[in-house]
Amino acid sequence: MKKTLYLALFATLVMTACTDELFQVPITDKESSNFFKSEVEIEEAVNGVYSTLQFTGLYNLYIPALGEISSDDAFDEVPANDNGIYGELDEFTTVTSNALITRTWKDSYIGIQYANTVLNRIEGISFTTPATKNARIGEMQFIRALLYFNLVRLFGDVPLVIEETKNPNDFFGKGRTPLDQVYQQIISDLTNAIANLPVSTTQQGRVIKTAAQALLGKVLLTRKDYNGAKTQLQAVVSSGKHSLLAKPEEIFSISNENNAEIIFSVQFASGINGNTEGSAAHQQFSPSGTVSGAKGHNLPSKQLVALYAANDLRKNAYVGTTSIGTPFSKKLVKPTTSPADGASNFVVLRYADVLLMLAEVENELNNTSSAATYLNQVRKRAGLADATASNQADLRTAIELERRLEFIGEGHRWFDLLRYGKAVEVMNEWFKSVGKLITINSNRLLMPIPQGQIDTDPAIKQNPGY
């Protein structure tokens, strides 16, 4: 899965004269009608879908930043860097032409179109092993669900396209699909993926059943379906496939990738194909001057780092500081080939997240004892004593803090704040505490729809406040 396959039969998004639009017209070196004729060709196409997750607008750079930088746990060291595309997120001044937002939208729909194409074509293809065919269907359902889950959390209502786009004109004038309907599709995709996916795989980086269960658990938690989330998350625990590693520093080690704690991660590798298979995250998310081309984007805040107890093993494992005290994430390992060729995989789902989501679910169901048990598993690994919280309100606070300390730099905090319904309150207090004259309201909790989408299809309306 390390190898990226960009299939010529899949087109870059093209609509009229603009390259940044939603829909794709196939531009092919091979006629697509003559492709997808065999298991081998389907396997190539599936690898192409996985490759989209490595795109800049997805898990190479922008999705990790979108999940952190708008929150109180991260900041942009020099907001003007890269034309302010990260700084606008940090200061809630994002404009509709922001290139980061535009690229995230575009790359998400490229991935969705690729997955739709495979799902549309695979049914008529014979596989040597039927279980392999089912697995590939489940993988595509998972990736499509993951991309739509990101989109609805970032933008709210978005166009829902679950068929292969052969004629983009078919989708003009339909506008944005209501959020609830998109969530129904996400839940349907993940439910079907669970039925199709195997419990294990011999090829690192492929989606397995527990990944779909964990993601569905997160989706249902976001929707406040606590009983449904509990069922899915407990299935991950009961599977016996995953466990907490003994030491925090082992989780993100390059020599220990895809370990027992990792449920799903996007694969990157240094020194392959002319240094084109690595991630730029270490370079872009390092403080200025620390590595060549460092931009200081999406750095952990000093205030977050100060929340670690002195004996918390995660502090030194997860966070480093420069000589002038600027924090940075040690979860991203410095590449040895070139600055933008990092080998660190991006972890989308891991077992500690499952445990802390279960703690949250049990607490919301008033099962405080069970909630504390899950919470304390994560604390124990960090070298900490059991939490002293014993009632629902105090446990909410304790679980929230534990998520901040455990998932620093992993792209969770902003989405957690949205799920808690506390984003406006927390961010206004944060800006006040650091002396920034910034105040936000609920209109700033969603990103703007890229202007190019609205210019292309006026039926797609902008979010309020932009």
N, C-alpha and C positions, 0 to 999 in steps of 0.2 A: 504493500500500500504506500511505500515511500515514493514510488515512481509516479510522477504526474503524467497523465495521458490526456493531451488536449486533442480531441477527435475533430478532424477536419469537417466531418459531417455536421457537427454542432456549430452554430453560428454565434458570433458575438452579437449582442443586441443591436439591431439596426431598425430604425423606423424613420421613414423619409430620409432627411439628410443628417439626422442626429444619431450619435453612437451611444448615447446614455439613456436610451428609453427602455420602457418596460418589456416590450414584446420582441421576439426573435423571428427572423426569417432565415431558414436554413440556407447557408452559403456553402456549397460543398465541392470538394475535390472528388468525392465519391457521391454518386446519386444515392440519397438516403433510401430510395425505394429498392435499391440493389444491395443495401446493407442490412444489418439485423436479420441475417438469414441463418445464423448458426449460434451455437452456444459460445464459441470463441469470440464472435463479434459482440454478443451481449456482454460478455465478461469485459471486453475492452470498453464498452460504453459505461458499464458500472464503475470501472476505475476512473473514467472521465468525470462521473458524478462526484466521487470522493475527492477528486482533484479540485473541484470548485471550492471546497471548504478551506483550501490553502490560499484562496484569493485575498488580496489586500483588504477588500471591503468586508471580508468575513473573518476567519480566525487567524490570519496572518497578523493583522493590526487592528482593524476598526471595531469588530465586535468586542474584543477585550476592553478597548478604550470606552466604548459606549456603555459598558456595564459598570464602569468605575468612575470615570473622570467627572461626570455630572454630580457625583455624590460627595459626601464629606470625607471620604477616605482617600481621595486622590486629587492631584492638582497638576496644572501645566506650568512647568518652570519658567518658560518664556512664551507667553500666550501668542506673540506675534510670529513665532516660528511656523513654517509651512503655511503661510498666508492666514494664520489664525484658525485653521479648521478644527484643531483641538481646543485652542483657547476659547473659541466661541462656546463650545460645550461646557467648559469649565466655568464660564461666567454667564451662562444662559443668555447669550446674545446670538445664538445660531440663526443664520439667515437661510432663505430657501435655496440659495445657490451654493451652499456649503458643499465642497467637493467630497468631504468624508461621508456626509449623509447620502449624497447622490451615488457614490460608489457602493455603499452598503446596500442601498435599494437595488441598484443594477446587478451586483454580484449575487444577491439573494435570488433574484428572479432568473438569472442564468442557471443557478443550481436547481431551482424548481423546474425550469423547462427541461433541463437534462434528465432529471428524475422522472418527469412526466413522460418524456419520450421513451425511456426504458420501460416504464410501466405499461405504456401503450403497446409496445412492440413485443414484450417478452412472452405474452400469453401464447402466442402461436409458435414458439420455438421449443423444440424438443431438447431436453437436457439428459445427459448420461445418468445423472442421479436426480430424481425429483426433489429431494431435500435441498439440493444446491439451488435449484430454481426457486423454491420457496424462500430460501435464505436471501437470494438477491432481490426478490420482491420485497421482503421485509426490510432490507437495508435501504431500498429506495423510499419506502414509506416512512422510515425513521428520519432520513435526511430531509425529506420534504416537510415533515412535521416540525423538525428542529428549525428549519429556515422560516417557516410561517410563525412559529412561536416567537422567534426573535423579532420578526416584523410587527406582529400585533403588539408586543410589549413596547416597541419603539415608536410606532406610528399610529396605533389604534386600528381603525378600519383600513383594510388594504384590499386591492383586487385579489380575488381568489380564483386561481386558474389551476385546475387539476387534470386538464387534458393537454395532450401535445399540441402546441401552437403551430399549425400549418399555414394558417392565413391570419395575420395579425388584425386584419380589418374586422374579423369576427368579434373582437373584444373591445372595439371602440364604443364609447357611449354608455358603457355599463357602470362606470364609476367604481366606488369603493364598496366592498362587501362588508356588511355589518360585522363587528367584532365577534359577536356570539356565534355567528355562522362559521367564521373562520376557525374559532375554537372547536366547534363541532367536528370540523374536518380534521383538525389536529388530533383530537381524541380518537376519531375513527381510524386515522392512519396508524396511530400508535397501538391501538387495540388490535388491529389487523397485523401489525408488525410483530407483536408479542406472539401471536399464533404462528407466524411464519418463520421466526428467527430460531436458530439453534442455541443451545445452552452454552456452547463453547465453539472456538474456531482455532485452526492451526496457523492462521495468518494474522499477525498483529495489526491492529488498527481497524479490523472489520467490526461492524455492529453485531452484538449478540443480544439475546433475549433480555438480560438484566439491564442493558442500556435503554431499551424501549420501556421497560417497567419503571426505571428510575426517572426517565424523562416524563412519562405519563404521570407519575407521582408528583413531579414538580408542577406540571400543567394543572393537575387537579387541586393541588395546594394553592396555586395562584388563583384558581377559580373558587376557592374556599369550600371545595368539596372534600372535607377532612376525612370522612369515612372512606371515600374512594381513593384518596391519596394514601391513606394508611394501608389499604389492601395491596396497592402496588409496591410501596416502599418495603413493607414487610416481606413481600415475595422476593425482593432483592436480598434481604437479610437471610431469609430461609434457604435461599439457593446454595449458600455456602461457597459461592464463587469469589467472594470478595472479603477483604478484612483490612483493618487498619495496620499499617506498617509499624514496626516497633519504634522507629525514630523519625521525627519530622523531616530531617535532612535527607532521608532515603527516598522520599516520594518523588522528588523532581530531579534526581540524579540522572545524568545522561546514560550512565551505565546500567540503570535500573528502570528504564522506561517500560510502560505497559505492565507494571507490577500489579500485585493483587489488590491494591487500593484503587487503581484506575479502572473505571467502568467504560468510558469512551473518551478518546482524545484524538485530535487532528494531528496527523503525523508529519513531521518535518525532519530533514536530514542535511547535514553539512557535507560539502565536498562532492556533490553528485551533480551530473549534467551541467558542468561549468558553474558550480555554486548557485544553481537556480532552484534547488529544492529546500533551501533553508528558510527560516523565518527572519523578518526584519525587526521583530519585536524587541530583542535585546538592545539593538542599536537605538531604535526610536524611543524606547522606554528607559533609557539610561540618562543620568544627569549630564548636562552639557560639559564637554571636556574630558569625560571619563573614557570614552572610546571614540574612534573616528566617526564623525557624522552624527554623534549623539544629539538628540533634540530635547531631552528632558520632558517628553510627553508622559502623562499618565503615571506620575510618580506617587508613591504612598505619602500621605500627609504626615508631618511631624506629630500632629495631634493624635493620629491613629497609633503610630509607633509608641507614643508615650503611654498608651493603654496596656501594653504588655507588662505583666508582673515581672519582677526581677528574676524569678525562677522559672519563667515560662520558656520552655525549650524551643518554642517556635520563633522567638524573637531573633536569635542569631541564625537560626536555620532559614528563615524566610526573608529577613531584611538585612541589608547592609547599609552603611552610611559612608559618604565621601569624607575627605579631610575637613570639609567645612560643615559637615553635619547634614547634608542632603540625603534623605533616604532613597533607596532603590530596592527593587525586588530581586532576591537571589533565586527565585523560582525559574528565572530565565538565565541559562548558562551562556557565558561569553563564547562566541565561536572562535575557532582557531584558524579558519580559512579566510574569511572576509567579514567585515562588520555586519553586513546584512544577510549572512548565511548561517543563522542560528540553528542548532540541532534540537533545541527544546521543543517537544510536542506541546500543543496547547490542550490542557485538560478541560474537557467540557463537563464531565460527570465523574465524581469519585465517591468512594464509600463514606468518607467523613460527611459529605453533603447529605447522603441518604440518612445517616444517623441524626444529623441536626434537623433535617426536615421531619423525621419521625418524632423528634423531641417537640418540634413546633406543633405538629398534628396532634399528638397526644395531649399536649397542654391545652390546645383549643378545644379538645374533647373532654376537658376536665380530668384527665388521667395524669395528675401531676407526678405521681410516683414513677410511672413509666417514662414520662417526659424527662425526669431527672436522670433516670438510668441511661437513656440514650445520650443525653448531654454529658454525663460524667465519663462515658467511654472516650469521648474526644478529649476531655480535660485530662484524663489519666495519661493518655499518650503524650500530652504536652507537659507532663510532670507536675500537674496541679492537683490540689485536693478537690474533693467533691464540692459542687456548688452548694452554697448555704440557702439559696432560694427554696421556698417551700410552698408558696401560693402561686396562683396562676399569673398574677401581675408581675411578681418578682421573677418568675421563670421566663416570662416573655422577655424581660430585660436581659436576663442572663443568657438566653439563647441568642438574642440579637447580638450581644457583645461577642459571644463565642464565634458566631459566623464571621464577624468582622476580623477577628484575630486569626481564624483558621484560613479564611479565603482571601486574604490580602493579595491584591493584584490579579485575581482570577476572574474578574468580571461579574461579580455577584451583587455587590453592595447597592447599586442603583436600582436594580430589579427587586432587591429585598425591600428597599424603601417604598417602592411603588406597591408592592404586595402588602406591606404593613399599613399603607394609607397615610404615611408620615412624611412623605418627601418634601412637601411645602414647609411644614413645621420645622423639620430637621435642617433643611438647607437655609432657611431664613435665620435660624439661630446660629448656624455655622458661619454664615457671612458676617453676622453681627459680631461673633466672637473673634474673628480674625480681622476685623476693622474694614471690611469691604462694604461699600455702599450699594449693595445689590439686594433687591427684594423680588421674590418670584410669587406667582399665583398658579392656580391649577392649569392655566393655559400653557404653561411651560413644561408640563410633565410629559408631553409627547413631542417628538421631533417633527420638524416641518416636512411635508411632502415635497420632494425635490421639484423645483420649479419646472424643470424640463418635462416632467410627467404631465403637469397641468397644462403647459403650453402645447403639448402634443395632443392631449385629450382633455378638453375642458370639462368633461363629465367627472373627472377626478378633482374633487374640491379640497382646498387647503384646510389644515387644522386651524382652529381658532387661535388668535394671538399672533399669527404670522402674516 
